[in-house]
């Protein structure tokens, strides 16, 4: 496992559990807003040029996507020379990983420490951190009751020690001390036969006093003309987008399309890191926040935009209109599934409750957290009208997204 993957994993755990940074006026907000008409897009040649400049030596090939030429034997000598240097070279992600580890209470070090000692090239400064160095070759002592009787548990890989945490198992919160529920006897005894009779005679939706049959909303049954980033959804818009979902997903599975889109995605990962603040807004996170508009942009760069447009035009969309509508449906769909705890946490985050928590950490870690938190905010941003429109079509959306393993266009539908 590389240091980068390990850091992203730890940061993701912290982000999804803590929501600890400010986002209201954050500079990162602009990196999750897309204007399909006016945002400048790099060409494929510009992306490849930026990508190829990342190397520190002559690799003897123009692009990893088109490998030609011979391996440079001088590289071996350069690499060997590094091993004989006495001066410590500070890894690029060292401070970020240290700050991430500090977010965990010391009692959790036993689950992450042993894994750190198995990562090739791991910084000695990290391995010698108080609480971490004591975990070398140590098996966790705090083990969930559900895992204690597993055979040969001692041979578990250190990278899986986190599953030994009691908190990782269902029902842990039920063991926490709670106020007892007072016992009382209802004044009216429940009569199942009576309620069975009521359910038979009166439909469930008509139980409430003063019930009136809902009026049909003619506007909701009509499509939005020329949808853009600022229009709201109707149920008809959601239905039209839903009908395009399978066609676009199948198109993305075609070998040529998949290769070109993934190639652009890889090149963008390097290109977008050139921005001083944008380097903290990871490309994959941007893809999760706005999977549809990002797909439209990547299709344009790859020269596949006409193919994508032909798939959505029969449903009454231009390419850009489809991108805007699709992302609105995704955002509203996420919000329609959000529980009370998620919504409350997002509101506290927007109000700046967690502003000062990361003040003592390095700018790199603080910016990474702020960027990720702004992404979570943006991914759930949707007006009430959009959410209501999505709810009318949610059973069909649920079925399609479940069949795609809760992914949309190769990216997770939800952050968690």
PyMOL commands that set and color helices and strands:
alter all, ss='L'
color gray80, all
select helices_A, chain A and resi 3-18+27-32+44-52+74-82+94-102+106-116+124-127+133-135+153-155+158-164+166-168+172-175+192-201+204-206+219-221+235-252+255-274+278-280+283-289+291-302+305-313+319-337+340-350+363-379+384-391+394-403
alter helices_A, ss='H'
color red, helices_A
select strands_A, chain A and resi 407-408+411-412
alter strands_A, ss='S'
color yellow, strands_A
deselect
rebuild
show_as cartoon
